[in-house]
């Protein structure tokens, strides 16, 4: 059976930069640059322009990735967008992306796995390409979190930023490179620790939902932190063991940039030097499902990824849902 391979990567970051100091000075949030940097490693985040939607950001990132892949939108068989902030509840953000790109033959849908969305999408794309059912699949992680965070909750609002990242995936005939494996998990008993409780079918929009700000992100940070460290360590070991590799074989870690302290703890437990973990959280914050493709594109365009390098990808988010992918570049 053939493998799939990531043949192009792309990024889109909105122009507006919101620094930690801007949060206090412009938005009047009771926090400080020192607190945010120390607890999260974040220095700034991007904010989408009024009128800019998730599909707009996704389309920019997709064009960036398609250029590198050397294929056109007409070549795409499928578009999967990992997002929890689609343009509207339905149809899928991916359908809007299809129209904007002119990718007329692509089947389109979104994946809702929060910060793990793009990794889940990569895994789905991998299955379709491996079986030969599809040739080229566009995977996007795009999130416009600044529109759904509770700006009155200083423990969560300081974390998130807007961005889109894209990966074009295609078939690989060589057996020794491409996506080696993906592993996905969910613990549905933990839905309450990171969610938007209101505005869905369980609690439709009402004045009460709005008054309680239940249409916005709510998070139990400490619980998320503990589960994230354990889950990312375990799913990384799972990926390595499945393929007969050890942590020291890994050349690059491309991880969801949730929080620098989480990444430091996971790297320490895995005994992989932090220097192998590509970082951008200081500049862009936690960009949820955009984080993995964004970080991969950064490493790719820096020329850091060499032929044959082993890349460990990992992400976790609300659900809690998490996963890993092991890739031979
Ligand atoms: O993609 C997954 C997304 N989520 C995450 O990655 C979150 C994982 N969790 C975390 O990163 C951490 O739990 C946080 C960074 C969110 C919070 O750090 P913490 O060390 O767990 O702080 P805490 O919530 O226990 O709060 C400690 C103190 C509290 O004050 P008191 O009660 O000790 O006086 C908070 O009110 O820090 C206070 N605090 C803040 N102070 C200044 C909370 N947020 C802020 C803030 N600025 N932004």
Boltz pocket constraint, residues with backbone or C-beta under 6 A from the ligand:
constraints:
  - pocket:
      binder: B
      contacts: [[A, 30], [A, 31], [A, 32], [A, 35], [A, 36], [A, 39], [A, 40], [A, 115], [A, 154], [A, 155], [A, 156], [A, 158], [A, 219], [A, 220], [A, 221], [A, 222], [A, 224], [A, 225], [A, 258], [A, 259], [A, 262], [A, 286], [A, 288], [A, 316], [A, 317], [A, 318]]
      max_distance: 6.0
